[in-house]
Amino acid sequence: MAKDQSFDIVSEVDMQEVDNAVQQTAKEIAQRYDLKGSGASIALDKSAATVTVAAPADFVARQVIDVLNTKLVRRGIDLKALAWGDVAPASGGSVRITAALVNGIETGLAKRISKDVRDAKIKVKVQIEGDRLRVFSPKRDDLQEVIAFLKEQEYGIPLQYTNYR
């Protein structure tokens, strides 16, 4: 009997690339004529996996977010990896916006992905392993079909396909 082939479905963000993008954004804030001296700032908390933008007005905060989005896209980070929160008022009439970095697939979404793959009638087995899914099949073609199927779907988070064996 042939050994099963497999791959993992994960949702991970390269924190070093995010850190580089945040540093480039901070540098651009300090140099760009319309943002220089505006009091806008950006910070990355690696332990909490959050990005915080502080600005004197909502409009300036949105400009900083646009600059950050540009830097992230250039570094290959999917923008769906950031879950932006609401605009919160801060001291002195300024505003603060925090974004959480999505790492891992939560259980409810993992069950939905697993159900979608089963409903697609592709002959594979899907196991939920913590914050990732593992897909097994004796045929590589079936695994490639699952990857193609999942790329067509929209789950609100970026999915990567790793450990293809």
N, C-alpha and C positions, 0 to 999 in steps of 0.2 A: 504494500500500500504506500502511496506517495505521501511524503511529509507535507503538512499544511504550510502554505505560504502565509505571511501576515504583514500588517503594518499598523502603526498607531496613528490615531487622530488626536491631535493636541492643539491647544491654543496658548502659545507662549510668546513673550515679548523679550527681545534682547535689551536688557536694562542698560548695557554699555552704550548702545546706539541711542537710546532715549536720553541718557545722560549727556552724550555728545550734542544731540539736537537741542537740549535745554541750554547747554553752555553757549552754543552758537546763537540761540535766540537772545540770551542775556547780553551777549556781545553786540548783537544788532540793535537791541534796545538802547544801549549806551551810545551807539554811533549814528543811528538813523535820525535825520533832522526833525521829523515829526514826532519821534518818541523820546529824543534826547531831553533830559531834564523834566520829563513829564511825571516822574515819580512811579512809573510802572516797573514791576519786577516779576521775576519768575523763579520758582524754586522746585526742586525735585527731592522728594523724601523717598529714598530707596527702600527703607525698612517697611514703610506703609504702602509703598508703590503708588504714590500720588504725585501729581503735578499741581502746583498752586500758582495762579496768576493774580497779582494784586495791582490795581490801577486806580487812578483818581476818578475815572468815569467808565461806564459800561462800554462806550464806544472805543476807548483806548484799550480796554481789556480784550475786546473782540479783535482789534488790530494785532495785539500780542499773540492771541490764539492763532490768527491767520499766519503769522510769521512762524510760529511753532509747527503748525500743520505742514507748511512748506518744507521746513527742515526735516520733519519726520518722514515725509514722502520721499525726499531725496535719499534718506538713509534706509529706505526699504521697510519702514514700519507702517503697517496698515492703520488708518485712522480709526477703524472700528475698535482698535485695541484701547482707545481712550473713552471712558464713560464720563462725560462732563456733567457736573452738577449744576444747580441753580446759582444765579448771581446772589451773593450774600453781601449785605452792607457791612463795611468795616469802619474803623474809627476815622474821623475827619472827613466824612462824606465820600470816602473811597469805597471801592467794591473789591470783592475777592471771589474768584471762581476756582473750584477744585475739580480735578479730573482723577478718577481712579483708573489704574492700568489693569486691564483684564488679563489675568494669568490663570490658566486652567479652565476646564469646562465644568460648570456646576451640574449637580446631579439631575435636576429637572431637564436641563437642556440635553444632557447626555442620553437620558431616556428617550427624549423626542428624536434625537438623531438616530438612535438605535431602532426606534419604531419606524422612522422614515426609510431606513435601509431595508428593514424586513418587508415593509409595504411595497418596496420597489421590486420584490420577487427576484432578487439576485441571490444566488446560492452561496451565501456566506454566513459565518457566525460572528456575532458582535458581542464583546464582553466589555463591561464598564469596570475600569480599574482605577479607582480614585478620581482624579481629575483628567483622565484620558480614556479613550476607547481603543480597544484592540480588535482588529478585524481579521478573521481567519478564513482561508479557502484553499482547497487543493489546487485551484487554477489561478495563475497570475492574471489572466484576462478578467476574471470576475473581480479581483481586487482593483484592477485599473478601471473597471466599469463603476465600482463603488466610488472611487475618487472622482471620476467624471461626473457622476450623479450628485455628489456632495458639493462640487464646485458650482453647480447650477442652482443650488439651494441658498437661501438667505437665513442665517441664524443670528445675525447681529454681532457676532464676534469673528475675528479672523481664525481660520482653521489651517493647520499645517499637517502634513502627512509625513511621518518619520518612521525610521526602523523598518523600511521596506525590505523584506527578506523572502 
